[in-house]
């Protein structure tokens, strides 16, 4: 499948992941509409202000689109109260899924989260490593709980509508400038154990969103989206041995390989992360 003028709505297109995704889609020939509550810092394609908690507005912005990349959300716990985070994120995603189904869009791609896997891995710790999509879903915040429920909502709505719904469980999304902060936690592996030292470059997030629109997917599928490596200069096996010494290792891992397994995304989406902090900061 090619962009070739296909109209795609990107919700939350003014955010960090959204801006990268809008650029990626424009570069691949899509006709992109950014729908957000605030315009992007720099003009990029078309922008329309809309409140996605209002179903009528969602119908209006999605009408006539080929697909939607739904990235708009309160992006983590601690920004708003837990109840507001849960209610607004769940309601806006329901509205997008519902309107897209009723309007007959061809594809829904949406931002799930690594938090569904049990972050921050305190109670309980991970069941095994590398963590893959078969790992139990464990919600430790209202934000994570909303994402777990959205994944079930995606399964049911894909069954009702026949529209493929692609959920992307993004790891900690990084812009290039954030890589300069990585050395500050290299001396303490426990500082980043909360997501098994994972991250993903915003440009690779954008790649995964485009592939979610294009890959031959049926039904509802969820994919872990992470960089190919960890945030640490130390070998991944050494990190596990120090911080999670009893954790079963279910697959062979290379020296700095991510512990958030991306094999399913590689196989079914064609995802190939192209960016690493190692391209911008010298490892010790």
Phi, psi and omega per residue, in radians:
X1 nan 2.422 -3.123
X2 -2.111 2.722 3.096
X3 -1.039 -1.029 3.005
X4 0.667 0.837 3.079
X5 1.424 0.025 3.109
X6 -1.076 2.358 -3.128
X7 -1.491 2.175 3.121
X8 -2.205 2.320 3.051
X9 -1.659 2.246 3.029
X10 -1.928 1.922 3.064
X11 -1.444 2.503 -3.064
X12 1.229 0.461 -3.077
X13 -1.230 -0.106 3.102
X14 -1.605 -0.134 -3.136
X15 -1.443 -3.101 -3.081
X16 -1.035 -0.960 3.107
X17 -1.206 -0.633 -3.096
X18 -1.116 -0.765 -3.135
X19 -1.092 -0.748 3.117
X20 -1.116 -0.656 -3.126
X21 -1.214 -0.736 3.081
X22 -1.021 -0.798 3.122
X23 -1.047 -0.799 -3.125
X24 -1.039 -0.786 -3.100
X25 -1.212 -0.719 3.084
X26 -1.064 -0.723 -3.134
X27 -1.134 -0.377 -3.132
X28 -1.838 0.345 2.948
X29 1.543 0.135 3.120
X30 -1.405 2.648 2.988
X31 -1.616 1.898 -2.919
X32 -1.930 2.342 2.985
X33 -2.027 2.076 3.065
X34 -1.527 2.110 3.113
X35 -1.990 2.086 -3.072
X36 -2.729 2.978 3.057
X37 -1.429 -0.349 3.141
X38 -2.346 2.553 3.106
X39 -1.220 2.801 3.091
X40 -1.220 2.773 -3.141
X41 -1.009 -0.601 3.094
X42 -2.231 2.438 -3.130
X43 -0.975 2.382 -3.099
X44 -2.758 1.749 -3.096
X45 1.217 -2.839 -3.117
X46 -1.567 2.517 -3.132
X47 -2.243 2.439 3.055
X48 -2.414 2.214 3.113
X49 -1.384 2.271 3.112
X50 -2.720 2.641 3.099
X51 -1.803 1.921 -3.033
X52 -1.329 -0.126 3.010
X53 -1.376 -0.086 3.104
X54 -1.841 1.916 -2.993
X55 -1.035 -0.681 -3.139
X56 -1.053 -0.700 3.107
X57 -1.152 -0.624 3.134
X58 -1.149 -0.764 3.073
X59 -0.980 -0.770 -3.074
X60 -1.125 -0.757 -3.057
X61 -1.313 -0.444 -3.110
X62 -1.570 -0.281 -3.075
X63 -0.984 2.213 3.087
X64 1.499 0.002 -3.111
X65 -1.461 2.644 2.975
X66 -1.272 -0.795 -3.076
X67 -2.703 3.009 3.118
X68 -2.339 2.406 2.963
X69 -1.908 1.858 -2.999
X70 -1.684 1.750 -3.140
X71 -1.954 -0.176 -3.072
X72 -1.202 2.332 3.110
X73 -3.095 2.811 2.788
X74 -1.224 2.036 -2.804
X75 -1.360 -0.137 3.125
X76 -2.947 2.954 3.009
X77 -1.216 2.727 3.061
X78 1.596 -0.090 3.101
X79 -1.589 -0.792 3.021
X80 -2.114 3.071 3.066
X81 -1.103 2.740 -3.099
X82 -1.024 -0.718 -3.109
X83 -1.145 -0.745 3.136
X84 -1.148 -0.761 3.113
X85 -1.003 -0.836 -3.136
X86 -1.104 -0.872 -3.027
X87 -1.151 -0.847 -3.057
X88 -1.230 -0.710 3.129
X89 -1.152 -0.747 -3.131
X90 -1.185 -0.739 -3.114
X91 -1.138 -0.759 -3.108
X92 -1.161 -0.661 3.125
X93 -1.222 -0.701 3.041
X94 -1.007 -0.791 -3.119
X95 -1.070 -0.744 3.136
X96 -1.143 -0.842 3.137
X97 -1.074 -0.775 -3.076
X98 -1.148 -0.855 -3.120
X99 -1.153 -0.715 3.124
X100 -1.068 -0.689 3.121
X101 -1.167 -0.810 -3.109
X102 -1.144 -0.588 -3.103
X103 -1.501 -0.117 3.089
X104 1.329 0.550 3.044
X105 -1.062 2.705 -3.057
X106 -1.546 -0.362 -3.078
X107 -2.746 2.443 3.013
X108 -2.104 2.195 3.011
X109 -2.090 2.359 -3.055
X110 -2.540 2.772 -3.098
X111 -1.540 1.792 2.872
X112 -1.480 -2.612 -3.014
X113 -2.837 2.586 2.999
X114 -1.106 -0.336 -3.127
X115 -1.117 -0.334 3.105
X116 -1.148 -0.277 -3.044
X117 -1.546 -0.008 3.081
X118 1.970 0.208 3.087
X119 -0.954 2.487 0.165
X120 -1.641 0.442 3.029
X121 1.068 0.613 3.037
X122 -1.626 -0.906 -3.093
X123 -2.534 1.744 0.014
X124 -1.538 2.945 2.998
X125 -1.260 3.017 3.082
X126 -1.013 2.670 3.122
X127 -1.361 -0.513 -3.117
X128 -2.954 3.018 3.062
X129 -2.475 2.677 -0.206
X130 -1.089 2.523 3.093
X131 -1.270 2.319 3.068
X132 -2.181 -2.990 -3.051
X133 -1.228 -0.216 3.085
X134 -1.464 -0.136 3.138
X135 -1.091 2.473 3.114
X136 -0.972 2.518 3.048
X137 -1.495 2.165 -3.089
X138 -2.342 1.996 -3.099
X139 -1.721 2.146 -3.139
X140 -1.994 0.297 3.065
X141 -2.767 2.890 3.096
X142 -1.157 -0.549 3.080
X143 -1.079 -0.890 3.134
X144 -1.101 -0.698 3.129
X145 -1.079 -0.707 3.117
X146 -1.084 -0.663 3.141
X147 -1.205 -0.682 3.086
X148 -1.057 -0.781 3.135
X149 -1.177 -0.619 3.081
X150 -1.100 -0.657 3.126
X151 -1.106 -0.698 3.066
X152 -1.188 -0.687 3.083
X153 -1.049 -0.695 3.106
X154 -1.081 -0.745 3.132
X155 -1.071 -0.778 -3.110
X156 -1.202 -0.760 -3.096
X157 -1.253 -0.560 3.039
X158 -1.137 -0.652 3.098
X159 -1.153 -0.745 -3.141
X160 -1.119 -0.794 -2.898
X161 -1.691 -0.432 -3.028
X162 1.402 0.027 3.139
X163 -1.463 2.225 3.049
X164 -1.104 2.337 -3.138
X165 -2.185 2.047 -3.032
X166 -1.888 1.992 3.102
X167 -1.712 2.256 -3.099
X168 -1.956 1.947 -3.134
X169 -1.482 1.488 -3.071
X170 -1.206 2.402 2.909
X171 -1.336 -3.039 -3.100
X172 -1.068 1.938 -2.993
X173 -1.392 2.288 -3.083
X174 -2.116 2.331 2.887
X175 -1.536 2.797 -3.027
X176 -0.951 -0.726 -3.059
X177 -1.117 -0.395 -3.139
X178 -1.237 -0.335 -3.086
X179 -1.134 -0.443 3.133
X180 -1.166 -0.290 3.130
X181 -1.549 -0.187 -3.042
X182 -1.023 -0.699 -3.127
X183 -1.031 -0.329 -3.096
X184 -1.203 -0.321 3.105
X185 -2.029 0.162 -3.120
X186 -1.174 -0.500 -3.118
X187 -1.389 -0.163 -3.081
X188 -2.305 1.605 -3.089
X189 -1.077 -0.386 3.136
X190 -1.297 -0.288 -3.137
X191 -1.155 -0.428 -3.122
X192 -2.160 0.293 3.134
X193 -1.250 -0.223 -3.028
X194 -1.098 -0.359 3.021
X195 -2.324 0.573 -3.133
X196 0.972 0.666 3.035
X197 1.087 0.550 -3.090
X198 -1.587 2.826 3.034
X199 -2.903 3.004 2.996
X200 -2.677 2.396 3.099
X201 -1.239 2.443 -3.120
X202 -1.014 -0.532 3.133
X203 -1.231 -0.548 3.060
X204 -1.343 -0.533 2.962
X205 -1.006 -0.808 -3.134
X206 -1.076 -0.733 3.076
X207 -1.006 -0.803 -3.097
X208 -1.129 -0.612 3.109
X209 -1.145 -0.763 3.103
X210 -1.096 -0.784 3.136
X211 -1.117 -0.578 3.065
X212 -1.075 -0.554 3.063
X213 -1.300 -0.525 -2.929
X214 -1.792 -0.462 -3.012
X215 -1.214 2.615 3.131
X216 -1.354 1.416 -3.095
X217 -1.925 2.472 3.026
X218 -2.118 2.614 3.132
X219 1.224 -2.684 3.119
X220 -1.906 2.220 3.109
X221 -2.277 2.562 3.063
X222 -2.092 2.510 -3.059
X223 -2.372 2.354 2.960
X224 -1.336 2.271 3.140
X225 -2.116 1.891 -3.115
X226 -2.452 2.936 2.998
X227 -1.179 2.914 -3.139
X228 -1.353 -0.254 -3.116
X229 -2.179 -3.113 3.064
X230 -1.730 3.084 3.108
X231 -1.393 -0.063 -2.988
X232 -1.872 2.590 3.059
X233 -1.371 -0.269 -3.131
X234 -1.368 2.641 3.092
X235 -1.044 2.547 -3.086
X236 -1.080 -0.668 3.118
X237 -1.084 -0.670 3.130
X238 -1.145 -0.685 3.115
X239 -1.083 -0.808 3.123
X240 -1.099 -0.740 -3.102
X241 -1.083 -0.604 -3.124
X242 -1.423 -0.738 -2.970
X243 -1.709 -0.645 3.135
X244 -2.242 1.163 -2.991
X245 -1.122 -0.413 -3.097
X246 -1.716 0.100 -3.056
X247 -1.328 2.193 3.114
X248 -1.133 2.407 3.075
X249 -1.780 2.000 -3.005
X250 -1.626 -0.184 -3.132
X251 -2.624 2.671 3.070
X252 -1.146 2.483 3.113
X253 -2.257 2.484 3.079
X254 -1.383 -3.128 -2.892
X255 -0.925 -0.939 -3.078
X256 -2.008 0.380 -3.022
X257 -1.112 2.498 3.081
X258 -0.963 2.533 3.046
X259 -1.722 0.079 2.953
X260 -1.838 1.707 -2.916
X261 -1.093 2.296 -3.126
X262 -1.998 0.305 -3.106
X263 -1.093 -0.693 3.136
X264 -1.131 -0.742 3.122
X265 -1.140 -0.659 3.082
X266 -1.078 -0.795 -3.017
X267 -1.283 -0.829 -2.994
X268 -1.626 -0.505 3.126
X269 -1.737 -0.376 -2.981
X270 1.413 0.332 -3.110
X271 -1.151 2.310 3.135
X272 -2.475 1.560 -3.098
X273 -0.990 2.272 -3.010
X274 -1.940 -0.034 -2.989
X275 -2.226 2.492 -3.131
X276 -2.516 2.651 3.040
X277 -1.066 -0.446 -3.096
X278 -1.144 -0.271 3.068
X279 -1.403 -0.175 -3.028
X280 -2.196 -0.376 -3.096
X281 -2.301 2.346 -3.133
X282 -1.316 2.244 3.064
X283 -1.313 2.568 3.135
X284 -1.175 nan nan
